[in-house]
Amino acid sequence: MKSICTELPDHVYQEVKSLVDKGWFKNEDDIILEALRRFLDTHKVELMEKFIKEDVEWGLYGKE
């Protein structure tokens, strides 16, 4: 497993903390992991197309 350290705007952190305090999530890590899973699930095709396009452009024109 890997760890990521990041900063959140205060208002986002307060929402995360509120959901944990209300019992919707066990801890802050769980809500962040769930948010990332949902983002990746809903944007998978879009992200893959973006990465493929970047690879093709790099192959055609080289590194910028």
Phi, psi and omega in degrees: 000146180250154176248146176231132176252129181216166176249142178241146172300150183307316184293327178290316179299320180298322177293317178300310181301320179298317180294323177292314181299327180279356177090006180290331178225151181293321181200177182297323180301318182297319181289323178293317178298316179297319179297317179293318177301313181295319178299312181295321178297318184277344182244013186304308182297315180301315180293318180297317178299319179298314181294320179296315179300316178298319179296318179295315179299320179295319179296323181281321190242355180082183183284141179272000000 
